[in-house]
């Protein structure tokens, strides 16, 4: 089944779900589903895992990774520098400062594309700006970055730079997720506090 067919089915299912969620509908100035479908098929709403690996290695502060999985899954492992906004808690007003950015690009990710695409549709309907999707999610991250290896006798300069970036990103991912749980919790809490302060202070 092609991506377009899968995405069409997902749009229809999500549209049906919203019929039964008046609390969401009351908060959303909804564009037409056909408009969302057209926009979501445009490649510029996606970041590739290689783009994210590059930004991670460069410590690019113009990109904020948002992990949509459960807190338990996030605590087990996550992309370095990401924050956790569980998909089921997406409409919580506490997250509005993160999701409605003017200058920072939010890149939503989960294990695959379905959850992050659904989240993108919701935040787009809410009128939030600068939200993107990590194409393929963590599954693609593992396939492309974590499983990256040098093959063959010759490698071009471009291929070498890409391989080096993937290797550095893999090391960052491994080091971050190898921390003891106690240090992970402190790191995550410090990251969240820092983001709250950048957003204008915490309550």
Secondary structure, 3 states (H helix, E strand, C coil): CCHHHHHHHHHHHHHHHHHCCHHHHHHCCCCCHHHHHHHHCCHHHEECHHHHHHHHHCCCCCEEEEECCCHHHHHHCCCCCCEECCHHHCCCHHHHHHHCCCCCEEEEECCCCHHHHHHHHHHHHCCCCCEEEECCHHHHHHHHHHCCCCCCCCCCHHHHHHHHHHHHHHHHHHHHHCCCHHHHHHHHHHHHHHHHHHCCCCC
